[in-house]
């Protein structure tokens, strides 16, 4: 049981650490949940820093009003 709890604690720590940016190229954010497009990906504010995430395969990030969406690219028709 102790090994399981230790494993669970370690895996939780590793998961949290992977969400923390390793550099500040995307910078700090103003409020929790803030979102913005970064190329075809999107960034979400998590504990004061932007975390970059991928859109679903075949989609790209686009601003839409005060929000963002991951949508299929426009092909001009």
C-alpha positions as CSV (number, residue, x, y, z in Angstrom):
1,X,0.0,0.0,0.0
2,X,2.8,2.4,0.8
3,X,4.5,1.7,-2.5
4,X,1.2,2.5,-4.3
5,X,0.8,5.8,-2.5
6,X,4.4,6.7,-3.2
7,X,3.9,5.8,-6.9
8,X,0.7,7.9,-7.0
9,X,2.4,10.9,-5.4
10,X,5.3,10.7,-7.8
11,X,3.1,10.3,-10.9
12,X,1.0,13.3,-9.8
13,X,4.2,15.4,-9.3
14,X,5.5,14.4,-12.7
15,X,2.2,15.3,-14.3
16,X,2.2,18.7,-12.7
17,X,5.8,19.4,-13.5
18,X,5.2,18.6,-17.2
19,X,2.6,21.4,-17.3
20,X,5.1,24.0,-16.1
21,X,6.8,25.8,-19.0
22,X,10.5,25.2,-19.1
23,X,11.2,28.6,-20.6
24,X,9.2,31.8,-20.6
25,X,9.0,32.3,-24.3
26,X,5.2,32.2,-24.0
27,X,5.4,34.2,-20.8
28,X,3.2,34.8,-17.9
29,X,-0.5,35.3,-18.3
30,X,-2.9,37.7,-16.7
31,X,-5.7,35.5,-15.4
32,X,-6.5,31.8,-14.9
33,X,-8.1,30.2,-18.0
34,X,-6.9,32.9,-20.4
35,X,-6.4,31.5,-23.9
36,X,-4.6,32.5,-27.1
37,X,-3.4,31.0,-30.4
38,X,0.3,30.3,-30.8
39,X,0.7,29.3,-34.4
40,X,-1.5,26.4,-35.1
41,X,-1.5,25.4,-31.3
42,X,-3.1,27.2,-28.4
43,X,-2.0,28.4,-25.0
44,X,-4.0,28.2,-21.8
45,X,-3.1,30.1,-18.6
46,X,-2.3,27.7,-15.8
47,X,-1.1,29.0,-12.5
48,X,0.2,32.2,-14.0
49,X,2.0,30.8,-17.0
50,X,0.8,29.8,-20.5
51,X,0.9,26.1,-21.3
52,X,1.0,25.2,-25.0
53,X,-1.4,22.5,-26.2
54,X,-2.0,21.0,-29.6
55,X,-5.3,21.3,-31.5
56,X,-6.8,18.0,-32.7
57,X,-5.2,16.4,-35.7
58,X,-6.1,18.4,-38.9
59,X,-7.2,21.5,-37.1
60,X,-5.6,24.8,-36.3
61,X,-6.2,27.5,-33.7
62,X,-8.1,30.6,-34.7
63,X,-9.3,33.6,-32.7
64,X,-13.1,33.9,-32.7
65,X,-14.4,37.0,-31.0
66,X,-13.0,37.0,-27.4
67,X,-12.3,33.3,-27.6
68,X,-10.5,30.8,-29.7
69,X,-11.4,27.6,-31.6
70,X,-9.5,24.7,-33.1
71,X,-11.1,24.5,-36.6
72,X,-10.3,22.9,-39.9
73,X,-8.1,25.2,-42.1
74,X,-9.9,27.3,-44.7
75,X,-8.9,26.4,-48.3
76,X,-10.3,29.6,-49.8
77,X,-13.6,28.2,-51.0
